[in-house]
Every structure is written in structure tokens, then in C-alpha cells.
Amino acid sequence: MIHPTSIVSPDAIIGEDVEIGAYSIIGPHVTIGKGTWIGPHVVIDPFVTIGPGCKIFQFAAIGAIPQDLKFGGEKSWVKIGANVTIREFVTIHRGTEPGGSVTELGERCFLMAYTHIAHDCHVGKMVVLANNTTLAGHITIGNYATVGGLVAIHQFVRVGDYAFVGGKSAVVKDVPPYVIAAGDRAVLHGLNRVGLKRHGFSDQTLSALKKTYRILFRYGLTLNEAISRIHAEVEMVPEVKNFIGFIKASARGVTR
């Protein structure tokens, strides 16, 4: 059902069984997937694609132009996967040409109230961003990561798969996968063992990750020394390879 007080562009593509609430505005070049629910007073600007089964609550604003002084009005996009929940007053901005022109959210993400996702961010699947999480531009959040309330993350930072960032943190360097980071400025507090167990990680994998973490962050070794020791002493399960690969690829430096 589309409420009669809403304004929907004739150039928007609206899927089957989509509900659009009172006073919401849907701009041109917007695609909304089957079964998505959009509450009252939502604004979806041009060049937004929303997957099926999403829920978007009142006063969310999706697809506004980026808060980037270099933005020249070029065509860019917001792309949102299936079954994403976007709560009240969330803001998500379009990408910029230097950043690839796309801001993207994976499937089954949960964005709590007042979350902000800036231009060119890439958020993986099943990510939880708690209230007032603020992502600057060009941030990458891995799959199954959780970011606590009132967290601010610096532009170009990466947060790895299954990582947990504690509330009220200021994150200025990359957060490796599988760990807990918290504080201003954020520091590591060990593996995210509770989260990993909830996601079904085996004892074998948890043991390998624990050894990898200790060698990387507790033995006072250089990165090359630590990686050599990991190869010699730790079973190279896929998660360990991902851990090492993430750190080797870091451009901003790694949270420790």
C-alpha cells in the first residue's frame, strides 16, 4: 500500500507488496524491492537501490548527496541489500567518483537510530551498527561485525569480519577481524570469543586464532617476524589466513 499523502516519482520502480507510509518522499531513479516496508516521513533521494524485505523507519534519509566539498554533482549510488533494517533518523549518503561512486550495505544489516553512513562506505552482510554510530567516508566494515553506540570511525578505516567495537570508541586505525576493540583511541582487548562462539566457530579455529593474536600483539615482534612464527607454529585455517591478510593489507595501520 502506498499512502495517498506520500510523493512517489513516476520514474521510481516499486516492487510488489511494497508499503510506503504517510508523507514519505521517493525520488526518481529509485528501485525498491519486493515486500519492503517504508514508514512515514522517510526521504529516499535519487539513485538509490533497495533490496527486498527491508524495513525503513520514520525520518530516515537515504541517498542525499555526500558531505564532500569535492563532489561535483556526478551520478553516484546507494545500494542496500535484502532484509536490511534501518531505524529512525538514519542517514546514508551517495558515493563519490574518486571512491567508486557507490555507498553499499550488505544483506540483513541492522542500523539502529541516528546511525550515519557517509559516502563510499562498504558495509558487509549481517552487520549491526548501534545508535549514533558515525562512519566517515570510504570506510569498510566486514561481514558479521558489530559496532557499539556512539562510536566514531575515521575515514578510510577498515573493520574486519566478526570484529566487535565497544561503545563510545574513537577508531582511527584498522580493526582486525575476530577481535574486540574499544576506547578513545581504540585499543584491542583480545578475541571476540563470545561472538565467534555464537557464530559457530570450532574450538580448533578459536585456538588457532588465539595463538595468532598472541603472536601478533603480545610478543613484541615485528610484523614479518610474527607472520613467520605464525606459519611455523599455528595451524593455517582459513580464518588465520584472513587475519594475516587483513593486517598485511592495512594502509592506515592496525589498532593494537
N, C-alpha and C positions, 0 to 999 in steps of 0.2 A: 504494500500500500504506500502510495506517495501522498503525503498530506497536502491539502489544497493550498496551504499558505507557504509551502516550500517553493523555491525557484530552481528549476532544473533546466539546464541548457538543452536545446534540441540537438546539439552536437555531442552530448554525453551518451554513452552506451550503458544502459541499465539492464542488468541481468534479471532472470526470473526470480520471483519471490523476494525481491529487494524491498525493504521498508525504509522510507525517508520521513523523518519527523518534522514537526511544525517549525517553520521559519528557517530551515536549513537551506543552504545555497550550494548547488552543484554546478561547476563551471563547464565550459567546453573542453573537448579533448580529455574527458574523464571516462574511465571504464570501471564499472562496479560489478563484481562477480556475483553469481547466483547466491541467494539466501543471506546476503549481508544486511545487517541492521544498522541504520544510521539514526541517531537520536535527534532531538530538537536542537536548533541553533548551531548546527555544525556547518563549517565552511570548508568546501573542497575546491581548491583553485585549479586552473587548467594544468594539463599534463600530469595527471595522477592515474595510476592503475591500482585497483584494489581487488584482491583475490576473493574467492567465495567464502562465505561463512564468517565474515568478520563482524565485529561489534564495535561501533564508534559512538562514544557517549557525547553528551551535550557540551558545547563550546569548544570542542576540538577544532583545530585549524590545520589543514593538511595541504601542502603544495604551494605555500607562499614563496615568493622569490627569496633567494638566500640573503642573509645579512652579511654580504661581502661587497666591499667598496669597488672591487674589480668587476663585478657582474655587469655585463653589458646587454642584458635582455635576451640572450640566446635561449633557444629551446632546450629545456632540460626537464628531468622527470623525478617523480617519486613513485617507487614501485613497492607495493605491500603484498606479502604472500597470503596464503589461505589461513583462515581461522585465527586471525590476529585480533586481540582485544586492545582498544585504545580508549583510555578513560578520560575524565573531564579535563579540559584545558590543555591537553597535549598539543604541542606544535611540532610539525615536521616540514622541513624546507627542501625545496628542489636543489638539485646538484648544480655544479658549475662546469664549464667546459674544461678548465685545467684539471679538474678532479674526476673527469669521466662522464659528467653530465647526469649522474644518477645518484639519488639517495634511496637506499634499499633496505627493506625489512624482510626477513625470512618468515616462514610459516610458524604459526602458533606462538608468536611472541605475546607478551603481556606488558603493556606500557601503563603504569599507574599515573594518577593525576599529576598534571603540571610537568611531566617529562618534556624535555626539549631535545630534538634531534636535528642538528644543523646539516648544512649542505655536504653532500658527498660522503656521508656516513654509510657504512655497510654493517648491518646488524644481522647475525646469523639466525638460525631457527631455534625456537623454544627458549628465547632469551627473556629474562624478567628484568625490567627497569623500574625500580621503586619510585615513590613520589619525589618529585623535584630533581630527578636525575638530569644532569645537563651534559650533553655531548657537544663539544665544539666540532669544527669541520674536519672532514677526512678521517674520522675515527672508524676503526674496525673492531667489532665485538664478535667473538667466536660463538659457535653453537653451544647452547645449554648454559651460557654464562648468566650470572645473577649480579646485579649492581644495586646496592642499597640506597636508601633515601638520602637526599641532599648531597649526592656525590657530584663533583665537577671533574670532568676528564679533559685534559689538554688536547689541542688539535694534533692530528696525526698519530696519536697513541693507539696501540693495539691491545686488546684484552683477549686472552686465549680461551679456547674451549673449556667449558666446565669451571672456569675461574669464578671466584666469589669476591666481590669488592664490598667491604663493610661500609656502613652508613657514615655520612659526613666526611668522607675521604676526599682528598685532593690528589688526583692521579696525574703525574707529569711524565712518567716513563711507562714503557710497555709492561703489562702484567702477564706473566707466562700462563700457559694452560694449567689447569688442575690445582691451582694454589688459592690461598686466601691472602688478600692484600687489604690493608686498612691504615688510616692515619693521614695526617697533614704534615708533610708529604707522605704518601702511602709507602709502607714497607711490608715485607712478606711476613706471614705468620704461619707458615707451614702449608701442608697439603690440605685441600678441601675434602677431607676424608668423609665427612658426613654426606656431602653432596655426591661424591663419587660412589659411595655405597648405595645411596638411593637410586643411582642410575645403573646399578648392577655390575660395577667393576669387580673383577675377581680378586681374591686375596693375592694371587700371583702378580697381577698387574699392579695392585696397590703397593706390594713390597718392592717391585721394580721402580715404581715412581718415587717411593720414599728414599731409596738408595740414590736415585738420580738427583733428587732435590738436595740431599745432604752433601753430595759431592760438588754440586754446582754452587751452593750457597753457604756451606758451613765449614769447608776445609781450607779456605783461603787460597784456592788455586786460581791460576789464570784460566780463561775460557778454554784455550787449547789443551791445557793440562787436564782440566776437568773432563772434557769430552774424551780424551784418550783414556782416562781412568774409567769412565763410564763404559766405553766399549770393552774394556778389559774385565770389568767386574760385574756388570749389570746385564741381565737378560734383555735383549733388544726387541722388546714387544713393540707393536705399532705406536702405543702411547708414549713410550720413551723416545722413539724416533721423532714423533711430533713435538715433544718437549724440546729436544735439542735443536730441531729445525727452526722452531719459533725463535729461540734465542739467537741462533746464528743469523737469522734474517732481520734482526732488530736494527732500525736506523736511529731511534731516539735514545737507545739504552734501555736497560732492563731494571725494573723495580727489584730491590734486594731487601 
